Structures are given as structure tokens and as C-alpha cells.
Amino acid sequence: MKSQTFLMLLAVVLLLGACQSKTKQSEQTDEEPAVKIWTVEQAQGWSNEHGWLRGCNFNPSTAINQLETWQAETFDPETIDRELGWAEEIGMNCMRVYLHHVAWEVDQEGLKDRMNQYLSIADSHGIKTIFVFFDDCWNATYQAGKQPEPKPGVHNSGWVRDPGDLLHEQPELITTLETYVKDILTSFKDDQRIVMWDLYNEPGNSGYGNKSMPLLKQVFEWGWEIRPSQPMSVGVWNLSLSDLNKFQVENSDIITYHNYEGPDKHQAAIDSLKAYNRPMVCTEYMARRNNSLFQNIMPILKKDNIGAINWGLVAGKSNTKYAWDEPIPDGSEPPLWFHEIFHPDGKPYSQEEVDLIKSLTLDE
């Protein structure tokens, strides 16, 4: 879609949402419950408290997916500690980390204990956490236990959706999902080590479209019932999903979005999202092949105090150094890394990039 069309459509969606939100508030009576969504003033207070967030989407290099990250037999605090130490050294202060309901389903208290371990490690490095509940991306099927080995040269070959097709095949799963979300939110709703809850990653992806709307609406409802002290958000990522986008921006405390384009299109997206007058966090960016780079995007985000959360910290089993649609079946080194900052031994992929990141972060 052309960038001008992108801008115009999103501006209309956002302005309409803002008007409707004001109308709803004006119609409230004394008998109605407290407002579920943060006010603009609450959102700005959160932003003032936390300053400029910058970091990565993180799973340890030893994990192929969310289940391998969190299951007891493969949870890897040593690697987490080492890799978050590298993030700390370059001035990162926030990581976006995916959960999965199956890890909770098979070991509820164990998962929460491991989440607490992770949070303690991250906090020791001065790093806050954004946890992600649901996800419509990559593989539709999954199971607890041993996870598959990476397919050589294939981006995210083992990453799994949550809940994915299973919810459409077994509608009764919604009861488990509700209990899961409410349990996690209740357990961590006042944890200052958590800076935000990302309720649903890229709803409508994998061809689901509006089939994802019921779960999107429900996860917000569940979140409002608990009403954690941290903001809740779902990021816009595809302008063709107009119904989903409208609901997301109208109901998020903080505006979040994904953008893997170059600086002109990224700036156009920022300008349109400013219409909502709320703090913003870019929860995914940086794809070198697409001209979404630290050098040309991160300074833009810092200038406008927009959270800068790129995809990937350390190259590993997720294989996200390979591009989405350009597999290298023999597993050889790609000529240009798509994502990631460090090799598994901590050596930077690009010293120039690391120097740039540090120049933007270490003076904060």
C-alpha cells in the first residue's frame, strides 16, 4: 500500500476512534464502572516515569520458540543472564518476551516461578520487560515437551502461534485461555519490573483476518477485569486489517506498532499515530534488507521519545538472522543478517551498529 494511503487511512481510523472515545466518556453515568482504559494523562505519566525505552524482542539463543524458552527442562537462566548482560552493555533497558499458554497449562506455578527468575535476572541488568500473551505468527501446531530442531537457514522455523488454529478447532479452549491470562496478570499486576503487557501479537496474521477479533476483544476484557498497574496494548501492524486496527488503537493504554520499512514510511506511520495523543512504543523494527536499520530508524524514535524495540538480540535457534522469505537450505551464513545484534559468543554482527546504539543510549 502506498505510504500516502497508509497515512490517510490510519489518520481517519485514529481520529474517529478518539471522537468515539470522548463520546463514550461523556455518556457515562455514576452507576457505570470506572473507565477501563487509561486516560491520556495516566499514559503520559507512565511515559514520564519510564523515559525512553529501547531494547529487543528477546528469546535466549538456546530456545527455538516460546515453549523452549519457558518449559522447565529447557529454561536457561545462565544464557539469559549472559545475553541480557550484553544488552545492558550497549544501553538497552527493555525486552519484549513472548509467553505461551501451553507452558502455563502443564506447569502453572512452575511457569510463574520461571517468569519471576527471568524478571530478577533482567532487573539485575537494569532491564524492564514487556510480556506478550497471544500470537498469530508462524507455525499453527505445537505441543509441550521436546521442541523441533531448527530447519537450516529458515527464519523462525520452530516458532509457534498461540492459540492459533486450536482455538477454532476446540472453542472450549477459551476457558483455559481466560484462566491463564487472568492468573498471570493477577500474579504480576503490580510488579515494577514489568513495564507493559502486550496482549496479542499481530492479530489477524496467518490469514486469520477478522477471525482473530473475538479473542482480541476477550483478552482486553480479561485484562480490564484485573486492571494491572502497567499499561496494556496491542500493536497495529497491517493497515488492511481495518476493523482490528480500529479496535486496537481505541482500547490500548499506550499506542504500539510494528514497522519494518525505511525512514520515510516509518516517519509517516509515526506522524499518523501521533493523532491519538498517547505515548508510543515501536515493538518491532529493524530488518536490514528492508532498509530498516539502527542507523536510520533509532535516531528518529529517540527524537520523538518513541520506544525502540528491535527484533532480535543474539543469533541462535530461532534463525532470525535469515530473512522471512529467503531461506538458505544449507544453513550457510546469509550475506546480510536480517535481524539480531550479536553472535552467540557476544561478538557484535556490526561494531558500527553497536557504536551507534551506545551513542544513543548511554547518555540517557
N, C-alpha and C positions, 0 to 999 in steps of 0.2 A: 504494500500500500504506500502511496506517495506520502512523503513527510507532511505536506500541507494538509492533506486529507486526514492524516493521523491527528494533527494538531486540532483541526476544526471539530472532528468528531469527539475527541476526548474533552475539549473545552465545553461543548454542548452537554455532554454527559455530566461533567463535574458541576457546571453552573446549575443545571436542572436539579441535580442531587442536593446542592446547597440550598436552593429555594425550597425544595420539598422538606428538607430537614428543618428549616426555620418555621414552615407552616405547621409541621407536626408538633414542634415545641410550643407554638402559640396556642395549639388546640388542647394541650394537656390540662387536666383538672387536678384538684388536690387529691382525688381518690386514686390517681394513676401512680404506678411505681416510679421510683427515681429514674432519671434518664440513664439508659443503658450505655450509651456511647459517651466518651469523654467530650467535654466542651473544648472549644479551641484553646481556651485559657489553660485548662488542665494539660492539654497536649503540649502547649508551649512551655509550661512549667517543667514537664518531663524533659523536653529538649534542653532547656537551660541547665537543668541538673546534670545531664549526662554529656553535654558538649558534643564534639564531632566524633561520631562512631566510625571506625574504619577497621576492616578485618576481612575474613574469608568465610566462604562456605567450607565447613571442616568435617571431614571424617578421617580418622588416622589412616596412614598409608597401608597399614596391615589389614584393613577392612575393605571388602568389595562392595558392601552395602550397609544399610541401616541395621539389619539383623546381626551381621558380623560385628558391627560396632558395639552393640548393646547386650548380646547374649553372654551369659556367664562364662562359657567356655572360651570365648574369643575376645572378651573385653580386655583391653590392652592399656592399662594406665601408664606403663613405662613409656610406650610410644607416644601416647597423648601428652605426657609431661615433656618429653624431649621436643616434640614438634611445636607445641604451644610456646616452648621456650624460644624457638627460632622466630615465631610470630612476635613475641614480646620484644626481641632484639631489634626488630625493624619498626617498632612503634604501633603494632596492631593492638586494639583494645576491645575487640568484639568478634565472636564467632557465631555463625548460624549453623545449627546442628539438627539433623533430622532424627526423629524418633520413629517407632513403628509399633502398631497396636499388638502385633504377634509377640514381640519381646515382652510386652506387659502381660498378655494373656497367659503365657506359660510360666511367668515368674514375676508376679506383681510387685511384691516387696523387694525382690532382688533387683528389678529394673530401677526402682526408686533409689535403692541404695547405690547402684552404679551411677545413676544420674547425680546423686549427691557427691560421689567420689569425683566424677568429672568436674562438677562445679567447683569443688575445692581445689582441684589442680588448676583449672582456668583462673580462678580468683588469685591463686598464688602468683600468677603471671600478670595480674592486673587486667584480666580479660573478662568481660561480661559475655553473656550467652543469649542468643535468640533460639528458642526451641521451635521446631516445625512439627506439627501433628500429621496432617494428611498430604498426599502427593499423587498426582495423576500422571507421573512421568515414568517412562521406560517399561520394565517387564511387568506383565499383568499377573503372573502367578508367582507364588512364594510359599515357603513353609519354614517352620522352625527347624533348628538343627544345623548340620553342616551345610554351608553355602557353596555355590559352584565356584570353580576356579575361573579366573579371568579368561576371556577369549582373546588371544593375542591380537593386539592392535585395534581393538574395538572399544570405543568410548562407552563407559558405563554399562558394560556387558552384563553385569550382575545386579545393577540397581533395580529396586522393585517398587511398584506402586503401593499405595496404602489408602483405602482398602482395595482400590482397583475393581476388576470385574467381579470379585467375590461378593460385593455388596449387591450387585444386580442379580446374581445367581442365588444369593441367600439373603433376602431382605431382612430376615430376623437378626442379622449381624448388627443392625443399627443399635440394638440394645447393648451389645458388648462395647461398641464404639462410644456410646454415650457414657457408660460407666468408666471406661478408660480415660476419656478426656476429662471428665469431672474429677476423677481420682487424682490425676496428675496435676491439674490446676489447683485443686484443694490443697494438695501436699506442698506445692511450691508457690502459692499465690502471693506470698509476702517475702519471697526470697530475693534479697537485693542483688544477688549475683546474676539474676535473670533480668535482662533489660527489656525484653519484649517477647510476646507469643505470636508466632506466625502460624495461623490456624490451618492453612491449606495452601500447599504449593501448586501453582499453575492449574487451578480447577478448569476443567474443560479440555485439557490436553489429551493426547492419545485418541482423538476423535470423539471424546465424550460430549463435548459441547454442553448444552443445557441439561444433559443428564446429570451433571455434577451439581446443579442448582439445589436440589433438596438437601444434600449433605452440607453444602456451603451454608445454607440458611440454618441448618440444625447446629452446626458447630459454633456459629455465632450465638445462637440461643443458649447452648450449653455454657459457653464462656460467660455470657451475661448473668446466668444463674449463679455462677461462682463469683464473678466480677473480681478478678485478680487485681492487685495493686499495679501491675505492669500493663502497658498498652497491648491491645490485640489488633491484629491486622491481617489482611490477605492481599497480596500484591497483584496489581494489574500487569499483564504480560502480553496480551494479544488483543488488538483493537477490534478484531472481527467478532469477538465474544461480547457483544454489547450488553446483553442482559446481565451476564455475570459481572462484567466490569462495573456497571451501574450499581449493583448491589454491594460489591466490594468497597468502592470508594465512599458510598453513603454510610457504611457501617463500620469502617475501620477507625480506630482511635488515632492512628498515625498512618499517613499515606506511604505505602511501599510499592515498589515496581521493579521490573526486570528490564534491562536494555543492553543488548549486545551489539549495538550499532556504533558507528563513528561519532565524532563530536557534534556535528551539525544536527543529526537526527536525535542524538541523546539530549542536546540542549532544547530542541523543540519539544520533546516529551516533558522535560523539566518545566518549561515555560507553561505548558498546558496544565500540568498538575499543580502549579502554584495557585491556580484559580480556587483551589479548595482551602487555602489559607491554613494549612496544617504542616507540622514538621514532616520531612520526607526522609526515607531511607531507601537507597537502591540496594536491594537484597541480592541481585545478581548482575554482574557485568564482567568485562574483560575476556575477550576472545580474540587472540592476536590476529588470526587470519581475517577477522571481520573489521579490523582497524578499531577495535575497542581495546584500548591499551591503558596501562597505568599512566603513561606519559601524557596522553591527550584527554583522558576522562577524569582521573583522580583530582587534578587541579580544579576542574570545573565543579566537582562535587564539594571539595573543600571550600571553595569560594562562597557557595550558597549554603554551607553547613548541612549538606545532604549526606547521610550515612553512606559509606562506600564499602560494600561487602562484595568482593570479587569471588568468582568461582575458583576454588582450589588453593590449597596451601602446599602440600607435598605430593609429588608424583608417587603413585602406588597402585594398589589393586583395582581401583576404580577406572584406571586407564583414561582419565580425562585430559591427559596431555595430547591425546589423539582427538581429532575433530569429530563432531557429531556424525557427519556423513561422509567421512573419508577414512575408512578402515585401512589398516596396513596389516594384512593377514599374517605376514611372517613376524610381526611384533617388533620390527626394527624401529630405530629412533625416527620420529617424524622430523621432517626438515624444519618445521616451525611448531613449537609447542602451542597447543590450543589454549589450555589453562595451566594452572599451577605456578608456584614461585620457586620451590626448592626441589632438588634431587633428594632421594631417600637418605643420603648421608649428610644433608644440610647444606650442600653447596648450592648457591643460587643458580637458577637457569640463566639469569642475566644480571651481572653485577650492576650494570647501568640502571636496570629497573629497581633493584634493591636500594641503590643510592638515591634514586628519585623518591621512592616511598619514604625512606628515612628523612629526606629533606622536608617532606610534607608533614610527617607525623611526630618527629622527635622534638619539634619546637612547640608542641601543644602543651 
